[in-house]
């Protein structure tokens, strides 16, 4: 590997580790350490590197995944979305939009001559929600949450005045079951009036319409929610079930905005008593047809949505809406463009994180200035140290900002920051802010009130905590030892790391919280403060120690704010977690670079944990989507003695793994078979071919091995064919592959 390739791989790995840490901090723990704008910058850098170098892309990358869980709400019941609410790719420039269009054309094998047809609309800045209707009656509403799980807010949504509780069948017959997705919003003018009323009542004013809408939906008293001027605006139909109970859909179960032509036989079947004798949803071929149906069923129309011909039409709409941004009644942070033809959406499908057939073109950032009061050095769950800026509270686009990331020591040096500087903060994409430059250097003597304005959470008494700089005109420099545990730091590229995995409090606490989250051990009721108490009492030095707490029951009851009931509840949760799937256990181990998607791939490939522990780096790279860096990360984790001891500690505590049982399909030539592609296919893109194999029960690998069953040879394929011949692997031409798959060229 060349030095350039190694440097690219290292940067991609660094970005993935950093993004995963901040996703957990922001979504799970509700204590973000960086601004949204900085997260956006890191996310875009990673995405751009992966687009430019597809070989670096892995299934568990933060760009592929789906995103992260909401913090526990106010007693609201968690519900799993039957169809995940996936993300939309955020683009920030005209060039990125044009590149998105080109990527779609490559996937669909389309030329440049015929422009694609789009529907464009404002990207409302509200609270995304899914509504379920049965026989035209509203029965359930769920927040987006992390896309997989949301919170049941049915009672609160019933208070939204423009949300139809019963759909109209005057112009169009009603489906048996309908899932509508959209945004709960508050108009700016209504928000101003609502805030004025709160002020008269002596209540604190709310920061902005989006936060007000999201907060209202999660309140426990619907009577209070009814006071908020909420509105619902739909932007898609996720699924429709016909009157015969037939689930009508196009594409995969995971695809967002699943829409289909309703089969004529369904519409001609027996109708429910009293239902109009007309087609259920006369041939949904385009997104515009769906918008008409929603309006006819009684949903508020979107007067700003319109068709756009070609990607230049999308860019023109973006420019026009940006010019009118202040005139719109709602907060808007960009434009969403969706392919109009639903059959093309079906072909494009989704990846693990987002849909491939739509994008969000965000509006430019909003800036403000503030005073840098302190720099805090924070230790992440995997030991990475990150400097964080604390500034005087300043409102940027309706959000009050108090802190922002400073990335690494080099970034601070480049900016030339010293405590007391006036700094520029930017909300890139109208999301979260970041420090981008110095507006005015700190000079002269220390202001008389300087010490009184230091952030109190950074002080122990009157002195700054370890790792905190808050003295007037003090410059930042990276210490030689960890501020949390005093262990000597090690340098990794531009970053520094504390190697004390099982003795550094922020790392132990952070990894324990990662291990207990949804998708891992799923132990409810164990918050950050409780984990900190367990660490400081000497009862916990790793997440495996949770399964030995039952021997400390009497001591746990003595902890501050613990009691018999809470201890019994926690031990009951831990007992339930002792039986855990192989996939979720791998997520709980917090192996660097191994997220949910990679853990799933590993669990499907290896029959047992022992098989995985014995696998070489080369064996790991035979799994599709696992490259050299992830393979090396897994091997390094497994080989470290302290991690081997951690595994034994889990099993000594009664943890028992359950392994997936796969029933081999027998209805296609690819069932249970491993397929490798080489060269360029003429009739479909590589991603579409991979999707086809998986739909037929096969697996796609990226490298030839003795376990490979078929090599599909496209134009220009190279050495893989020779290796396949040496191993006796069957080589298929593209035409032979399509014939076996039952797909005509």
N, C-alpha and C positions, 0 to 999 in steps of 0.2 A: 504494500500500500504506500502510495506517495505521501510526502509530508503534507501536501495540500489536502488529500483525502482524509488523512488522519486528523488534521486540524478541523475539517468540516464535521467529522464524526464526533470529535470531542465537544464542539460547540453545540451540536444537536443534542448530545447527551446532557450537557449542562442545562440547556434550556428546558428539556423535559423534566429533569429533576426539580428545577426551580418552579416551574408551572404547577407540577403536582403538589408541591408543598403549599404554595399559595392558594390553590383551589381548596385544599382542606381547611386552611386557616380562615378563608373567606366564607365558604359555604357551610362547613361543618361546625366550626368553632365560633363563628361570628366575631373573630378578632383579626381582621386583615392587617397585614404588615406592609402592604404596598398599595399604591393607588390602582384603580381600574385601568387608567390610561397606561400605566407601566406594565400591567399584566397584558393589556392589548398589544403593547410594543413587543414584549417577549413572545407572545402568541404569534404575532404576524411574522416576526423574524424566524421562528421555528417553521411556520407554515411555508414561508417563502423558500427556506432552505430545502424543505422536503419536496416542494414543487420543482425546484431547480435540480434536485438530485433524488429522483424517485427511489433509488436503491437504499436511501437512508430511512425511508418510511417504514414504520412498524405499527402493528395493530393497536398497541397500547399507548401510542403517542397521545398527548393531550389534544392534538388536533383531530384525533379519530374517535376520540371517545366522546364519548358523550360526557357530558359534563358531570357537576358534583351535587349531594343532598342538601335540603333546607335544614336549618337548625330546628330542634323540636319546638312545636307550636304551643298554643295555649289550650291543650286538651283536644285539639282537632284530630280526628281519626285519619290515619295514613291509608291511602288507597293506591294500588298499583294500576298504572294505565294499561289497558288491554292492548293499545297501540301506543308505543312510546312517542312522546312529544319531542322530536329531535330539534337540534339547533339549526340556525341558518348561518352560512358562511358570511362573515363581515368583510367587506371590501372598502377601501378608503380612497382610491384614485380611479380615474378613467382607464388607465392602463391595466389595473387589476381587473376591472370589469370586462375589458376586452379580452384579457387572458382567460377569464372564467368562460366567456362565450366560446373561445377557441378550444378549451378543454372539453366542453360539451360536444362540440362538433367532432373532435377526435374520438370521443367515446362512441358517438352514434355513427361514425364513419360518414359524415356529411361533408360536402364541399362548401365553398364560400359563396356560391352563386345565389342561393335562396336564403333570405334572412329568416331567422326564427321569429315566431310570434310570441309575445310576452303580454302579461297583465301586470301593470305597475300600480303601486298604492303607497301611501305614507307608512313609515314604520312607526307605529304608535308607541309611545313610551308609557306603558301601563303594566297591568298584571295579567299574564297569559293564563287562560282558563279553558277547560274542556267541559262541555255540557252534554248530558245524555237525555234523549227524549225517547219514550216508549209509547207507541200509538198516539204520537203527537203531544204527549204530556211530559213536562220537565220533571225528571225524577232524580237527577244527581248532577252536581258540579264539583270539579276537582281542580285544584291549582296545578300549574305546570310542575312545581317542585324541581326535582333534578332530571325530569324527563321520563324517568322510569316510575317514580313514586311521587305522589302529590298529597294534598290534604283535602279532605271532604269539607266543602264550604257550601253545601246545598242550601242550608237554612239562610245563610247570609246572602246568597245570590237571589233568593226569592224576593229580596227587598229591592233589587235593581229594577227600576220602573220600566225601562225599555226592553227588558228581557222577557220574551213571551213565555208565560207559564203553560199555555196551550197553543199549539201551532194552528194556523189557519188552513183549512182545506177547501177554501172557496175557489181557488184558481189551480190548485195542484193537489193530487192525492197525497195522503200522509204515509210515510214509511212506518213499518212496525218498530224499527229502532234506528235512531239517528244520533251521530256524534258530531257536534259543531264545536269548532275551536275559534277563539277570538280573544279580544283584549278588554279588560275592565278599565275604564278611564274616568277621569274627572275633567271637565272643561276648565280652562284657565279662569274664565270669568266667574264660573260657579265656585271654583276653589277660593278665589279672592273673597267672595261673599261669605263662604263657609268659615274662612279664617277670621273675618271681621266679626262674625257671630261668636266664635270661640273667644275672641279677645274681650267682647262685651261680657261674656260669662266668666271671665277671669281664668280661662284655660290657655295653655301655651299654644302658640300658632304652629302649624305644621310646616315642614320644610318645603315640600313641593307636591304637585298633584300625584305623581307616580307613587311616592312613599305613602301618601295618604290613602290611595286606592288599595295598595297592597296591605297596609296595616288594617284598614277597615275590614277586608275580607277575612282576616284571621282573628277578628274579635269574637268573644264568646257569647255576646248578647246581640241577637239580630235586631232588637229594638234600637240599639245604639247604631248599628250598621245602617238602618233605614234613614238616619239623619244625614248620612253622607250623600252628596249628589252624584252617585255612581251611574255610569252608562256601560252597556255592553255593545261592542262592535265586532261582528264575526269576520274572520278572514279565511276560513276553510271548512270543508266537511271532511271528517276523517274516515267515516264509514256509513254505509246505509244497509239496512236489512229490509227485504221486501215483505209484502203482506203474507207470502207463503212461508216466511221464516228462513228464507234462503239468504245466506250472507253473500252479497254481491260485491266483488272487489276486483281490482287490478293490482298486480305486483305482489310484494312480499308482505307478511304480517307486520314487519317492523317499519314499513314505509309510511311516512307522514303524509297526510292528505290523500289517503287511499280513496279513489273515486272510480266508478265503473259505469258502463252502459248497463241499464237494467234489462235483463233478458225479456224478450217479448212474451215468452211463455209465462214468466212471473206476473207480468202486468195483466195477462189474460186469465190468471188463476182466480179462484174464488176470493172476493173482496170481503173485508169485515162488514158486518151489518151496518147499513147506513152510510158507507163510504162512497164517495163519488166514483162512478164507473169511467175512469180515465187512466192513462198510463201513470205509473208511480213516479217516474222521474225521466221523462221522455228523453232518452238518449243523451246522457251526459258525455259529451265528447270534448268539451272545452271548460276551462275554469270559468269563463264568462257565463256558461250555462248554469254552473253551480251558484254564482252570485245572483242570477235571476231567480233560481229556486228558493234561495234563502230569503230574498225579498218577498216572494209570493207566500212563503210560510210565515211571514210576520216579523222577520228580523230587520233591524235598522239598516238601510242601505248605506253604502260607502260612496258618497258623492265625489270623492277624490280619486277613486280607482278608474283606470282607463287602459285600453289596449295600446301596445307599442309595437311597431314593426322593426325588428332588428335591434341589435345592441345599441346602435346610435339613437334609436327612439327612446330607449331606457335612459341613456345619458341626457337626452334633451329634457325628459320629464324630471330627472333629478335636478337639473339646472333651474327649471321653472318652479319646482316646489321649494327649492332652497331660497329663491328670490322672494317667495310668498310665505316663508316660514313663520314670520311674526303675525301674519294674518290668520293662520289656521287656529281654530278654537282649542285644539289640544296640543300638548307637547309632542313634538315629533323629532326623532334623532336620525332620520335618514329615509331611504326609500327601499321597499321590497319589490323585487321583480321575480315573477313566477312564469315558467313556461305555460302557455295557454293550452296546448294540445296535451290531453291527459295520456294518450298512448305513448308519447315521448317520455313523460314522467315515469311511466311504468318501466320503460327500457332503462332509464338512467338509475332508478332506484335510490338507494341510500348507502352511506357508509355507517360505521358504528356510532358516529357523532352527529352527522347532519345529512340533510337531503342534498342530492346532486343537481336538482332542477330549479333551484331558486337561490337568490343571494340578497344580502342587505348592503346597499351602498350608503355608507354612513355620511353624515354631514361633518363639516370641519369642526375642529376643537374650539373650546371656549377657554379663555385665559383669565388669570387674576394674579395679584401679587400679595405676598405676606412676609412676615419676619420669621427667619429660622431661629427657633428657640433652643433646640437640642438635636443631637444626633445620638441615636441609641443603636448599639450593636446587638442584634438578635441572633439566637442560635435555633436553627430549624430542627425538625424531627430526625433528619438524616445527618445532622451535624454541620450543615452549611451555615456560615456566618454572613449576615446581611445587614449593612447599615441602613437605618431608617430615620428620616427627617421628621421632626415635630415642629409645626408652624403655628402661628396665631390663627385661630379659627377664621376662615374666610369662605364666603358663599361663592360657588362657581356653578352657574346654571341651575340654581335652586338646591344645590347640595352643599352642606357645610363640611369643609375639609379641615382636618387637623394634623394629618401625617401623610407621608409618601415614602416610597422606597428610594434608596440611593444606589441600588444594584450591587456595587462592589467598591473597594477602595480606589480602584482606578477611575471609576466614574466620579467619585467625590473630588479626586485630584484634578481631573479634567475640568470640572466646573470651578475649581478653586474655592470651594465653600469654606467659610469660617462662621462660627456661631455669631448671630446678630445680623447676617446679611439679609437684605430684602431680596426675595427670590420670585421668579416667574413660575406659576403653576399652570398646568394645562390639563383640560379634560378631553383627551383624544377620543373621538367618537361619542362625545357627550356621556361617557361612562364614568371612569374614575380618574383622579388627577395624578400628575407627576411633576416633580421639580425639573425644569428644562434649562434654566439659566439664572444667572445673578442679575437682578435689576439694579441694585445699589449696594456697594461694599460697606460693611460695618467699619466705622472710623471713630476716632476720638476716644474719650474716656467712657467707662461703663455708665449707662444711664442709671439714675438714682433708683428707679423702680425695677431694674432688670431682674434681680433675684426674686422679687415677689411674683414675677410672671413666669417662672420656670414651671414646666408641667409637673404637678405634684405626684403623679403616678411614677415618675422617674427618680424620686428621692427616697432615701432612708433617713427620716428625720430632716435635717437641713443639708445633708450631703448627698451627692448623686450616687445612684446605685452603680455597681461594677458594670463597665461597658457603656456608660452614659457620659457624654460631653455636653455641658450646658454653661460653661464659663464664657463671659464676653470675649469675643474674637478668638476663641480657642479653635485650633485646627485639628482635623481628624487624622489619625494614623492607626493602622491595624496593630493591635497588641500581639504579643508573642504567645499569650496563653488565653485559654477560654475564659470569658467573664463569668460563666456559670459554674465551672468546676475546676478552673485553674490548670487544666491539662494543656500541655504544649500543643499548639496548632500545627497542622500540616497544610502545605500549599498545593492547590489543584488548579493549574491555569491561573485565571484571574481571581479565583476564589480561595478561601481558607476554610478548613474543616476541623472540627474537634473530633478526634478518633475515639473518644471515651463513650462508646455506644451504650454501655449498660451501667454507667455511673454518672452521666451528665443529666441533670434533672430535665431540662427542656427536651432532650432527645428521648428519654424514657417516657415522659409524659406524652410527648407528641406521637411517638410510635404506638403507645398503648391506646391512645384515642383513635389512631388510624386502624388499629386491629379490631376495635370494638364497633366500628361504624357499620352501616348497612352495606351489604355486599361482602363483608368479611365475617367476623364472629357474631355481629349483630347483638351485642349486649346493651340493652337499653338501661337508662337510669344512671349511667356512670359518666359524670361530667368532669371537666378539666379540674375544678377545685378539689373534687374527691380524689382524683388520681394524684394530684400534688400532695394531698394529705397522706395518702398511702406511701408515696415515695419518701416524704420527710419523716414518717414514722418508722421507716426501714422495712416496710412490709412488701415493697414492690420495687424490683430492679429490671423488670421486663414484663411484657404482656403475658408471658407464660406463668408468671407468679400469680395471676388472677385465679388460676385453677388450684391454688394452694391456700386460698384465703379462708376456706371453710375450717381449716385447723386453727384459725386466729379469730374465730367468731366472737369470743368474749372480749378480746382486745379491740376489735372493730367497733363494738358498741360504745366503747369509751371515747372514741374520737369525737371531736367537736361537731355538733349538729348531726351526728349519726345516732341511730337508735335501733331497738330490736326490729321494728317494722322495716326500716330502710335496709338494714343488714340482711334480713330474711329475703327481701325482694331482690337484692343484688345477688345473693348466693343462689337464689332460684334461677335468675337469668344466667348465671355462670354454669349452673348444672345443665340447663337446656342447651347452652353453647358447646358442651363437651362433645356432642355429636355434630360434626361440621363436615361439609362437603370438601373434597380435595381442592376444588377451585377456590372456594372462599378462604380456606386455610392458607393457600399460597398468597392471596391478597393480604391476609392478616400478618404475614411474616414481614411485610414492608421491605421486600427485596428491591433494591434500586432498579428502576426501569421496568418493573413488573407490576402493571396495573391490571384492571379487570379483564381486558381483552387478551393480554398475554397469558394471564393465569388460566383463562378458559382454554386457550390453545395448548398450553402445557398439560392441563388436566385431560384434555381429549386425546393427546398424543401418547402420554405415559400411563400405563395401567396402575402404577402405584408410586408413592413417594420414593420408595427405595430405587425404583427404575430411574426416576428423575435424578436422584442423588448420584447415581452411577453413570449418568449420561455425560459424554464428553462435550466440549464446546462445538465440535464438528457435528455430533448427533443433534444438538440443539438447533443448529443452523439449518437442518433439514426440515424444520417446521416452517411453514409459510409465514412470512412476516417477521421472523426472528433473525436478526442480523448479528454480525460479530460482536457489537458492543453489548447487546442484551445477553447474548450467550456468555460472554466473558463475565458480565455482572452476576449472572446466576451461578456460574462456576465459582467465582470468588466468594460469593456469599456462602455457598455450600461448604467450601473448603476451610473457612475460618473456624477454628476450634470453639470460640465462644458461641457461634451460631449453631454448631452441632450440639453444644450443651443446651442451648435454648430449645432445640427440637426435643431433646430427651426430657427437658423440664416440662414441656407441654404434655408428652405422653405419660410421664410420671404423675401428672395431675389429672389423668383420666380422659384426656382428649382422644377421641376415636374418629378416624377419617372414614367418610363414605365415598366410594368411587362411582363414577357414572357407569351405567349399564347401557350400552348401545345395542339396539336390535338392528342387525344388518338388514338393509333393504335388499330386495331381490328383483325389483321391477325395472332396473336399468343396468346397462353394462358397466356403469361407473359406480354402482353401489359398493361402498366400503373400499374403493380403489383410490390410489394416490396418483395424481396427474401432474406432470411438469410441462410447461409451455416453453418453447424457444422460437426465436425469430418473430417476424411480423405477420399477423393474421390479416387476411384480405377482406373478410366479411364481417368482422366484429372486432371491437377493441379488446385488449387483454382483460380489462376489468369485467366486461360483459361475459367473456368466455369463462372466467373464474366463477362468476355468479351462476352460470349455467351448470357447471360441474357440481357446485354445491347443492343446487336445486335437485340434482339427480342423485344425491346421496354420496358424492365423492368428496375428496379433499384435494386441494391444490398445494403443491410444495414448490419451493423456489430452487431446489438443488436436487440433482440425480443421486439416488442411493439405492441400495439393494432392496429397499421397501417400495420403490417406485413401480407402478404397474404400466403406465402409458407415458410416452413422450409425444406431445403434439408438435409437429415440425412446421413452423411457418416459414415465410420467405426470409432468407439470410441467417437461419439458425447455424450455430457453429459447433463447438466441441462437445456439446451435450449429446449430439447424435452418436458420436464415436463412443462416448462413455456408456450410453444406453446399449449400444451394440455389444460392447464388452461384457455388460452385465446381463445380456439376454432380455432386455426390456423391449416391449412392443412399441414400434414407432409408427405414429399415425400422421397422415397428411391432414391438412385442414379439412378437406372434403370428407375424408374418412371419419374424422372426429365429429363433424356435423351430422353425418349419416348415422353414426352410433348414438348420437344425442337426440336423434329424431328431429333435427332442425334443418330445413332446406336452406342452401346458400342464398 
